């Protein structure tokens, strides 16, 4: 999978991610002072919540189950009367 391809990442999350097993949530992590949603206290680092999503394929699963399907190109003119 190409991690720089947004469509590939979206496909991986849609087909490999289970929220109750594959989501990691870390609260009170250092964040950017520019983040308006963070917790800002004078003299302290900004705190925020960070998440991680595991959309990898388990080593015990047949990788063929996760292959994307490539459809042949369709010429819309073949269907217009």
C-alpha positions in Angstrom: 0.0 0.0 0.0 1.2 3.5 -0.8 0.8 5.5 2.4 1.1 8.7 0.3 -2.0 7.8 -1.7 -5.1 9.1 0.1 -7.4 6.6 -1.7 -5.2 3.7 -0.7 -5.2 4.9 2.9 -9.0 5.3 2.9 -9.4 1.9 1.4 -7.1 0.4 4.1 -9.1 2.0 6.9 -12.5 1.0 5.4 -11.5 -2.6 4.9 -9.0 -3.4 7.8 -9.9 -1.1 10.7 -12.1 -2.2 13.6 -12.6 0.7 16.1 -12.8 -1.5 19.1 -9.5 -3.2 18.4 -7.4 -1.0 16.1 -7.8 2.5 17.6 -5.2 3.9 20.0 -6.1 7.0 22.0 -3.5 8.9 24.0 -4.7 11.8 26.2 -2.7 14.7 27.6 0.0 14.6 24.9 2.2 17.5 24.0 0.6 19.5 21.2 1.0 22.6 19.2 0.4 26.0 20.9 -1.4 26.9 17.6 -4.0 24.2 18.1 -7.2 26.0 19.4 -8.7 22.7 20.5 -5.8 21.9 22.9 -5.6 22.6 26.6 -3.7 25.9 27.1 -2.3 26.9 30.5 0.1 29.8 30.9 3.7 28.6 31.4 2.9 25.0 30.4 3.0 23.0 27.2 -0.2 22.7 25.3 -1.9 19.4 25.8 -4.1 17.5 23.3 -5.4 14.0 22.5 -3.7 12.1 19.8 -5.0 9.0 18.0 -3.5 6.2 16.0 -5.2 3.9 13.6 -3.9 0.5 12.8 -5.0 -0.5 9.3 -2.3 -3.1 8.7 -3.1 -6.6 7.5 -2.5 -9.2 10.2 0.3 -11.7 9.4 -2.1 -14.6 10.0 -4.6 -13.5 7.3 -4.4 -14.3 3.6 -3.4 -11.0 2.0 -5.4 -11.8 -1.2 -8.6 -11.1 0.8 -7.5 -7.4 0.8 -6.6 -6.9 -2.8 -8.4 -4.1 -4.6 -10.3 -4.8 -7.7 -9.4 -3.1 -10.9 -12.4 -2.6 -13.2 -12.0 -2.2 -16.9 -12.6 1.2 -18.3 -16.2 1.9 -19.5 -17.0 4.1 -22.4 -20.2 5.8 -21.6 -21.0 6.3 -25.3 -21.5 2.5 -25.6 -24.6 3.0 -23.4 -26.1 6.2 -24.8 -28.7 6.0 -27.5 
